[in-house]
Amino acid sequence: MEIKNMKKITILLLVTILSLSLISCAAPEEDSEPIESVEEAIVIKDHLNREVILEKPAETLITSYYIPTSIALSLDLKDNLVGIEAKADKRPIYEMVAPELLDLPSVGTMKEFDLEGAVELDPDLIVMSVRLEDAVNSMEDLGVNVIAIDPENSELLEESINMIAKATGREAEAKKLIDYNKEKMEMIEELIEGKDKKDVYLGGNSSFLSTASNKMYQHDLIENAGGNNVAGDIDDTYWADISYEQLIAYNPEYIIGIPGATYTKADIIEDERLQDIKAVKNEKVYFMPSDIENWDSPVPSGILGNLWLTSVLHEDLYSFDEFQDDAIEFYNEFYNLDLDRDKITK
């Protein structure tokens, strides 16, 4: 026990030195024991092209932001988490699936990751964003196992799920989840095959005059559901700010608001400048439900965002009742959650 305490003190001192001097420090020899057999070890190539080697599946885990936390929940790793991102109480799914997560130590945010706090929790593995590359490198220098993920589209999300699953011995759970998502995507493709695409405008979080470019996950969501992202020709930014004139020129058949939007349907429908837009004339303005998770994000439940939008754009082919059935099945299967039907609104 004394040796372990000394080891913690040594690591914490090194973190302080890193913060003050902004230079890399090598971990003391006692922190990194040689792996006897690389062939038997777990080898993971992360999204920073780093090779991470674990002697055995990680039993204790820190997730630094909501996407890996959601992945961990879907892989039945809630009891393995020892630290998560700040503002966890803003994620309804956490309290619904594992309210004890809200009492876990916070390791900060994407902007201010708590290096010292994370090290002090002594995890077997930390999952971080590629945007925190400096912190990832610092952790690696200290001998802490870290994998960096970048799940900005469906393919990268699948890779992220597989990385976390491999590192924690949850490959079977990951395969089941990925197979389910692929099956539902194939179902959507069959439903909309040969159907005309609907022109869709997706409003951003802070304003309906902000919209998703073709670099965003939300662009894929629209296209997957049989829609045409009217702002899909924007490729020089992520969320693009447009004018009223541009929105009127787009003249979309549907306007979609994402979870967490600060504006309402009434703000759009009652705006005098938008009265000639098809979506406003026909009251085809919908807001993606936000009472459970943000389904417009690259999280395991992101498949539900595709299914929900399909039920909006092609309700004659896939009804909202069918979507509710699928959402209830998904959360029961992968989160062990019995979801109330009235939690799933159109």
C-alpha positions, 0 to 999 in steps of 0.5 A, a space after each residue: 500500500 505504501 509503494 502504491 501511495 508513493 507511486 501516486 505522489 510521484 505521478 502527481 508531481 510529474 503532472 505539476 511539472 508538465 503543467 508548469 514547464 510545458 515539457 514532456 516527462 518520462 514516467 518513472 520505471 516503476 510505472 511501466 512494467 514490461 509486457 511479457 508477451 506482445 502477442 497475448 497483449 491487447 493492441 489498439 490503433 487509435 484515431 491519432 494513429 497511436 498504438 496502445 498496448 494493454 496487458 489485459 482488459 481494462 477494468 476501471 475507465 474514465 471517459 472525458 466527454 459524452 460520446 465515449 460515456 454513452 458508448 460505455 453505457 451501451 457496452 454495459 460498462 457503467 460499473 467500470 466507470 470511475 470518472 466522467 465529463 463535467 455537466 453529466 447532469 445535462 444528459 438525461 440518459 445517465 440518470 435514466 440508466 445509471 443515476 450513480 454516474 452523477 456522483 462520479 468525479 468530474 475530469 473536466 471538459 473538452 476545453 479544460 481537461 483535469 489532468 491531475 484529477 484524472 491521474 489521481 483516479 488511477 484508471 486502467 484506461 482513459 478514453 479521450 477526444 483527438 481534440 485533446 491531443 496535448 493531454 493525451 500525449 501528457 498522459 502517455 508520458 506519465 504511463 497512463 493508458 489512453 485511447 483517442 477517438 474521433 467519431 464524427 461519422 458512422 464509420 468512425 463511430 463504429 471504429 470507436 465502439 470497437 476500440 473501447 470494446 476491445 480495450 475492455 473485453 466487450 467485443 460481443 456486446 459491440 458486435 451485437 450493437 453494430 449488427 443491430 445498427 447495420 440491420 436498421 440502416 439496411 431496412 431504411 435503405 430498402 424502404 426509401 429505395 426509388 423514392 424522391 428525396 425530400 428537401 430538408 433544412 436542419 437548423 443549428 443549436 443557437 439559431 435556425 439561421 445556422 445549419 449543418 454543412 456536408 462535413 457534419 454528422 447531421 448531413 449524413 443523418 438527413 441523407 440516410 433518411 432519404 432527404 436532401 440537405 439543402 445546405 449540402 453544398 457548403 463544405 468550407 465550415 461545419 456549422 454555417 451561418 446563413 441569411 433569411 434570404 438564403 433560407 427562403 431561396 432554399 425553400 425546403 419542404 421540411 425544417 428540422 430543429 435539433 435537440 437543445 435548440 434555443 428557438 421553438 417551432 412557433 419562432 419559425 412558423 410565426 416569422 413573417 419573413 418565412 411565410 412563403 417557404 414550403 415547410 412553413 406553409 405546410 407546417 412541416 417543422 419538426 424538432 428531434 426529441 431531446 428527453 433521452 439523448 441527442 440522436 443527431 450526435 454520433 452516439 450508439 443511439 444515433 441510429 434512432 436519429 436516422 429512424 426518427 427522421 425517416 418516420 418524419 420524411 416517409 411516414 407512409 412507409 415507416 410510421 411514428 408508432 413503428 419508430 416508437 417500437 424500435 426506440 423502446 426495443 433499442 434501449 431495452 436491448 442495449 441499455 437495459 432500460 424500460 422506456 415509457 412510450 410517452 418519452 418518445 415524442 414526434 
